[in-house]
Amino acid sequence: MNEPDNPVLRYLRQFDERVDRIGARLDELTGRVGVIEQRIGVIEQQNAVVLQKLDRMDQRLDRVERRLDLVDPGFAEGRAPFAR
């Protein structure tokens, strides 16, 4: 390949190489973002399960407190806990 030493062609080749590297890096980053999105989805599902369990535990604790007459009258009236 015996091409003339044209500065514009040299610049365009360098530019093309840079664009190829950027494209490859973009593909890599796109894949990594996809993995992160999947992991966030799993974490959100696990968080929802934990919150459901906490809700059930809170309901059970409320029932136990009512049965043992441990309920503060302020809570029964709908006031926030520890309100002054």
N, C-alpha and C positions, 0 to 999 in steps of 0.2 A: 504494500500500500504506500505508494510514493505520492503523497499529497503535498501541495505547496504549503509553506509555513505561513498560513493566514491567521492573524491574531483573532479575527472574529470567529473562525472555525474552532480555534483552540479554546476560546472563551465559551462557545456553545457546548463543546464536549465536556468541559469542566462543570458547566451549569447542569448538563444532563446527568453527570455522575452525582452531583449533589442532590438533584431531584430524586434519583434512584435511591440514594442513602436515606433521604427523608421519607420516602415511601416505605422502605423496609422498616424504618424505625416506627412509623405510624402504624404499620401492620402489627408490630410487636406490642406497641402500647395499647392498641385496640383489643388485642387478645388479653392483655393483663387487666384492662378495665372490665372486660367480660367476666373474668375470674373473680374480681373484686365484687362485682354486682351479684354474682351467684352467692358468694360468701355472706354478703350483707343480707340477702334474702333468707339464708339459713339462720342467721343471727336474729332476724326479725321474727321468724317462726318460733325459735327457741324462746325469745323474749315474750311472745304472746302466750306460750305455754306456762312460763313462769308467772306471768301476771294472772292467768286463770287460776293457777294453784294458790297464789296469794289471796285472790278474791274468795276462793272457797275456804281458805284458812281463816280469813277475816270473818266470814259468815259463821263459821263454826265457833270462833271465839266469842262472837256476839251472842250466840245461843247459850254458850256455857256461862257467860257473864250474867245473862238474864236469869238463867236457872238458879244461879248462886246468889242472886240479888246483889251483884257487884257493879251494876250499872249506875253511873253518876247521873243524878237527875238533870243536870245541865245538858248532858248528851241526849237525853230523851226529848228535850224541848227543841232540839235542832241547833243548839249553839255549837260553835266550834270548840274542840277540845282545848283546854288550858286558856280559855278566854278570861280576861280580867274585867 
